[in-house]
Amino acid sequence: MTIRLLVVDDDPLVRAGLAFMFGGADDLEIVGEGADGSEVAALVDRLVPDVVLMDIRMPGTDGLTATEELRRRPDAPEVVVLTTFHADEQVLRALRAGAAGFVLKDTAPAEIVAAVRRVAAGDPVLSPAVTRQLMTQVADRTPGTRKKSAAERIASLAEREKEVAVAVGRGRSNAEIAATLYMSLPTVKTHVSRILAKLDLNNRVQIALLAHDAGLLDEDEPV
């Protein structure tokens, strides 16, 4: 099935380059383009894309605001953020809002195409381990408030679910979690699904962020 893609970037040269790039992929179709975050809601309503490739910095409504508004919708498409920065507070905010990941604008074309395919298939673009590395490089301006809120949400989980959430936050795959916590692979998948549903999260990246914000991850634990 063809993946429907909406590209939002204020630079027409970037949009043209992406259109050329995705034009060579038989399973991807750019169904529309936008030049500002304020256009996203109407474009999504009209074009019904599967994935939105969103520039994070635009002079009008930025991609962060557009992502936050879009991901609050019950039928929201997946969002991949385009950025020129490896570590940026806005990138973390986009991930917390439900973006499935981010790609750098200088990423190799084949990797950007692969990222869109992964997101359309329900997989985050970056692993929780990469998310943790990103978090260590970006200062959190409201650690007390965020930690309290995250801890309250985590408290709603059963003990076993909490253990799985911590393991996800440490970048463990389902197979690694199963081996470490002595569970079957289907049981791990069930726990992850329940965590996402209970905490109203979109993906494993958000589980990792919440575990980090709640202070559950040992800084000495390898990622």
Helices and strands as residue ranges (DSSP letters): E 3-8, H 12-23, E 28-34, G 37-39, H 40-47, E 51-55, H 63-71, E 78-83, H 89-97, E 101-104, H 109-120, H 128-137, H 143-154, H 159-169, H 174-181, H 185-198, H 204-213
